Structure formats: C-alpha cells, structure tokens
Amino acid sequence: MINKQVNSLSEAVANIFDGATVMVGGFGEAGSPVELIHSLIDHGVKNLTVVSNNTGSGHVGLAALIENKQVKKMICSFPRTANSMVFPELYRAGNIELELVPQGTLAERIRAGGAGIPAFYTPTSVNTSLAEGKESRNFNNQEFVLEYGIKADFSLVKCDKADRYGNLTYHATARNFGPIMCTAATTTIVQAKNIVNPGDINPEEVVTPGIFVNKVIEVNNPVHESSLVEQEKRYPW
Amino acid sequence: MVTTDKKTGWNRAEMAQKVALDIPNGSYVNLGIGIPEIVADFVPKGREVIYQTENGLLGMGKVPNQKDEDKELVNAGKKCVTAIPGASYFHHADSFTMIRGGHIDICVLGAMQVSQDGDLANWSTGAKDAIPAVGGAMDLVAGVKRIFVITQHVTKQGTPKILKKCTFPITGKQVIERIYTDLAIIDVTKEGLFVKELGPNVTFDYVKERTESVLKQY
C-alpha cells in the first residue's frame, strides 16, 4: 500500500541534510509552511540554500531559520517585506548570500527544473543589471536572456487537503509556488490542513497529482505568521 | 507661477481616476503596489475590468472588512483582498505565463524614476546598503502589452522624477506608454514626451520647470 502520510513533523524533515537546497513555498505568509520550517529549525542542519519568494518576517518561520544561521544563501525575488529585519541585517553585514531573481523568472526556473528543462530564454530582465553576465540571444529581432532551471533536494509546501497518495488542493492565493515546487525537488514534504481519504478529492479538482509528493503531514491548525509577528514571538519558543 | 489659494494638480484619487478612464471595457489589468491599487476604485459605470494579481488570482475584488479577512487571500502587496464571483486561482508559473506571455492588456506601475525614452526604474536605488527587491516588476514590463506609470511628478525632496536618463538601475528599457502624475498626463512617443493633459491650475511651463526631460506639446 502506498501511504505518504508521516506521523510527526520531525519525521517529515528527518532526511534534510547539511548543505541541501530547499525550496520553501509561500508568498509572504500565504502558503508558508511555518510548522515544517520550525521543525527544520529543531532538526538543526546548516549551510542550506533556500529558494523562496521572500525571506520571512519577524522572528518566526523562514526568518527564524535564517536567524538561526542555517541558511547560507537565499534565492528569491523580494527579500524584504514589512517586518522583515533578520535577512536585511545579515545581508548588510555580508553574512548571507543573495541571488536576486525576478519573480516570473524564479517561477519559470522552478517549473523548468521540475519539467526536465535545463534552461530557457526569457525577455525578462533584458537591458537591466540582473541580465549582466548572462548569455543572451536574439529571436525574431528581440533580445532574450538565458536562465537555468532549478532543482532542489527538498521542497517544503503547505496545502489545504491531501490524501495518502499525495494528491493536493490548496487554499486561495496560498497556492502560489506550491505546485511548481512540488515538481522540482527530489523529496517533496507537504503539510496539509486535512488529510482525507483517497477519492474524497475529486480528480477534476486535484491541483498537485500525488506523483510529485513524497511525504505528507497533517497540521490541522496552522499558525498565522502575521499573528506571531504581532505578538513578537520568536522561534525556538 | 501658480497661486497658492487655488488647488494645483490632481490628488492621488484623481490621478487614479484618470488612469481608470483610459482602461477599456473588457481589459485584463495588473495593478502594482501603492497608488496603482486605488485605480480599481474608479472604473467608470458600464465597464467591466478583470484584475490579475501576480501571486495567483484573476478576478481580484475589493478589500474586505477586517472580520472577513483571509490571511491567505492576498494581493501582490500582501494585503488581504477578495475574489469576485468568476475568479480563479493558479500557481506562479501560470500567473507569469499570463504576464510574460502577453495575455495581460494593461499594467499600472509606480515609479522611482522614468526617462524620456520610456525607461522605468522602480526596484532599487542602487545604493550600497539597499536591499535589492525586484518582485514581478521586470516580468510585467517585459510581457504586458501596455505599461502605464502613475507617480508624483517630483520626489519628496522636490527633484524631478522624469529624467533624461534614469540614474537608478532600470526595470525595463523603453517600456512605458503613458505617465500619469499629479501635474500632467504625458505620452511617451518615438518623438519624445508629449503633454496630453494638464492638471487643474497647472500650466505647461509649470510642468516643464519640474521635469528634467524635454517636454513637448501636441
């Protein structure tokens, strides 16, 4: 029997190793797998390269992972948001690397990584400083920049419903990077608000087919990152 | 010089209203963070416009009451929004397929600087200690059919934002079609910048004094 459900958050992240590349879903707090990230903080591995749109806020979730000195490099499109102070401070001090990628290029690099496409040409960033040093090519009298697909060792994703096969649905704009990150990692680890029986998710409504998912953990009442930030919480608690 | 007892130029809401008037019925529109967000409040009666937000929603509706907020239903500025009946959610690669693939008709963006050639700078001051953050701006200017910029005519320090050449790192080269400021609406053409409309009690010379680029009149 295939059963991707695991029983604890620590079991979910147990295989994540030093130096791994980890994709972390979320657009701000929407879709951020905060419980999985906190479990990764408890797990304690270092020198991670993290691919995520932002760098977290306050001192919880992704910001806490960075603050705990577990992240060597961030690959993201928007490393500052309201209440983000951890990353800016480390970055200004030269203690964390940043690869800044336009948001659509980031998404396409992840999609390509998951789809077996090593590289692609895009019009985004042509004539800007973000295209400096990159190969370019002219198609039909327009310039394009070469960008590479990204693969990860692990993806951490938050979803709404999951079943034991790893079929997933998402909630509203918490979907964001989740479906593409699920495809681009060797091991995809998902926290689901509810784990339901196979068949309870209508096949027409499955967003991520189970083949892209390796582990599912049920987290019924996920925290709201912004509430934790408002309460000035820090992780580890 | 303009007298001080009369209102000079447009306020933010009026600027947004001017942009809204130029958005045709049936358009798919992406609104940037800041002043662009309020454009949605001024769609003229009888027109239907669909708003896309690049974090994965087509059919973005009004800002909800606080009690109805869903922290996972947000816009690109990470503010809570609603979804209209007939809306759809999608992942980021699909969202940027809409944007980069030329499926969005109009994008309204804010600006730090614009140039007379239609270059836009709105992602970084390039300062050494600045944290660069680009988000979706470069994808939007690369892929959306028409780019409108809405901005104050001068900086908080009173210096021009419409320059011969941007001094900040650019977001895109020759991408802007029209600039809406508190003082004027300016078309970006191959022959240069043309003032299309002046704000209330604003003269052409008044705008010219506050613009570094060459400004022309139709």
Interface residues (C-beta under 8 A of the other chain):
Chain A: F27 G28 E29 A30 G31 S77 F78 P79 R80 T81 A82 F87 P88 Y91 R92 L98 L100 V101 P102 Q103 G104 T105 L106 A107 E108 I110 R111 T122 P123 T124 S125 V126 N127 T128 S129 L130 Y170 H171 A172 T173 A174 R175 N176 F177 G178 P179 I180 V207 H224 S226
Chain B: T53 E54 N55 G56 L57 D70 K71 E72 L73 V74 K78 A83 Y89 F90 H91 H92 A93 S95 F96 I99 R100 D129 I131 P132 A133 V134 G135 G136 A137 M138 D139 A142 G143 P169 I170 T171 G172 K173
